[in-house]
Amino acid sequence: MNTAPDTFLGASVPDHLKQQWRTWEAAEWRQQQHRANNRLYPPDERFNVSPPKGVCPVHRQMWLDYRNMRFDPITGDRWPGNPGSPFLYVGENMRELCEQRRVEWDEKASAAMRQIERICLTGNSTQCGPSDSPAGVVVMPQPRNRATTDLHLPAEAS
């Protein structure tokens, strides 16, 4: 669905969001509407946001990889969901705790996606742009020259 509805959860959609329905700004507005209707754990909006134009293929794939990361309700692992992140049962309502973990995943994956956008669109990433190397050759970024200064530390007391 690329066009915005006239209303969303009983609230009229602002005109500026109708034009940008598949953006992060509209996703945040939709989550606010869920919370305004006493839905403490709004659905994930990552899948309702389109990748921005101008993102290079490398960062686009990274963006999609983060978008496709999903919370596993069986293991309940915390972000980033590896076996080393145990699901500690604290409390009595496991369904609510599971929803809290899901929302945590959604928020952190969305933040990672937005960070990838910022990195790519600023043009400062070594992963972006045309490559001078042959296809299939990975070029490692070179460390930047950094000025160092000597610090004079006091002599140790003996």
C-alpha positions in Angstrom: 0.0 0.0 0.0 1.8 3.1 -1.2 -1.1 5.6 -0.6 -2.2 6.7 2.8 -5.7 6.2 4.1 -7.8 9.1 5.1 -8.0 7.9 8.7 -5.9 5.6 10.8 -7.2 4.1 14.0 -9.9 6.7 14.0 -7.6 9.7 13.6 -7.4 11.7 10.3 -4.0 11.4 8.6 -2.3 14.7 8.3 -1.8 15.8 4.7 2.0 16.0 4.9 2.1 12.3 6.0 -0.3 11.2 3.2 2.5 12.2 0.8 5.1 10.4 2.9 3.2 7.3 4.1 6.2 4.9 3.7 8.7 7.0 5.7 10.0 6.9 9.3 8.0 10.0 10.2 4.7 8.4 9.2 5.7 5.2 11.0 6.3 7.1 14.2 2.9 8.8 13.8 1.2 5.4 13.3 2.9 4.1 16.5 1.7 7.2 18.4 -1.9 6.5 17.3 -1.6 2.9 18.6 -0.4 4.3 22.0 -3.1 6.9 22.0 -5.6 4.0 21.7 -4.1 2.3 24.8 -2.2 -0.2 22.8 1.1 -0.3 24.8 2.8 -2.6 22.3 2.3 -1.2 18.8 3.0 -3.4 15.8 6.3 -3.3 14.1 6.5 -0.5 11.5 9.8 -1.5 9.9 8.1 -3.3 7.2 5.9 -0.3 6.3 8.9 1.9 5.5 10.6 2.0 2.1 14.4 2.3 1.7 15.3 5.8 0.9 16.3 6.7 -2.6 20.0 7.2 -3.1 21.1 4.4 -0.8 24.0 2.3 -2.3 23.5 -1.4 -3.0 25.7 -2.4 -0.1 23.9 -0.3 2.4 20.5 -1.2 1.0 21.3 -4.9 1.6 22.4 -4.1 5.2 19.2 -2.1 5.6 17.1 -5.1 4.4 19.0 -7.5 6.6 18.2 -5.4 9.7 14.6 -5.0 8.6 14.2 -8.8 8.3 15.6 -9.6 11.7 12.7 -10.9 13.8 12.1 -11.5 17.4 11.7 -15.2 18.2 8.9 -15.6 20.8 10.0 -19.2 21.5 13.5 -18.4 22.8 12.7 -14.8 23.8 16.3 -13.8 23.3 17.1 -10.2 23.7 18.6 -8.1 20.9 20.5 -9.2 18.8 19.1 -12.6 19.4 22.2 -14.8 19.7 22.4 -17.8 22.1 24.4 -15.8 24.5 21.5 -13.5 25.3 19.4 -15.4 27.8 15.7 -14.8 28.3 15.5 -14.1 32.0 12.0 -14.7 33.3 11.1 -11.8 35.7 7.5 -11.3 36.5 4.3 -13.2 36.2 2.9 -12.2 32.9 5.1 -13.9 30.3 2.9 -12.7 27.4 3.5 -9.1 28.4 7.3 -9.7 28.9 7.4 -11.3 25.4 5.7 -8.3 23.9 8.2 -6.0 25.7 11.1 -7.9 24.1 9.4 -7.8 20.7 9.0 -4.0 20.9 12.7 -3.8 22.0 13.7 -5.7 18.9 11.6 -3.5 16.7 13.0 -0.3 18.1 16.6 -1.4 17.9 16.3 -2.8 14.4 14.6 0.4 13.3 17.4 2.5 14.9 20.0 0.4 13.1 18.2 0.9 9.8 18.1 4.6 10.3 21.8 4.7 11.2 22.6 2.8 8.0 20.6 5.4 6.0 22.5 8.3 7.7 25.9 6.7 7.1 25.2 6.0 3.4 23.5 9.3 2.6 26.2 11.4 4.1 28.7 9.9 1.6 31.4 9.3 4.1 31.3 5.5 4.0 34.1 3.6 2.3 31.5 1.0 1.3 29.7 3.5 -1.0 30.5 4.7 -4.4 32.2 3.3 -7.5 35.1 0.9 -6.8 38.4 1.0 -8.6 39.2 -2.6 -7.7 38.2 -5.6 -9.9 34.9 -7.2 -9.2 34.9 -9.5 -6.3 37.9 -7.9 -4.6 37.2 -6.5 -1.2 39.2 -3.3 -0.4 39.9 -2.8 3.2 39.6 0.8 4.4 42.9 2.3 5.4 43.3 3.8 8.8 43.2 7.6 8.9 46.2 9.6 10.0 45.7 10.9 13.4 47.9 13.4 15.3 49.2 12.1 18.6 50.4 14.1 21.5 52.7 13.0 24.3 51.3 13.4 27.8 53.7 14.1 30.5 52.7 12.0 33.5 53.9 12.6 37.0 56.6 10.3 38.3 55.3 7.5 40.4 55.9 7.8 44.1 58.2 5.1 45.5 
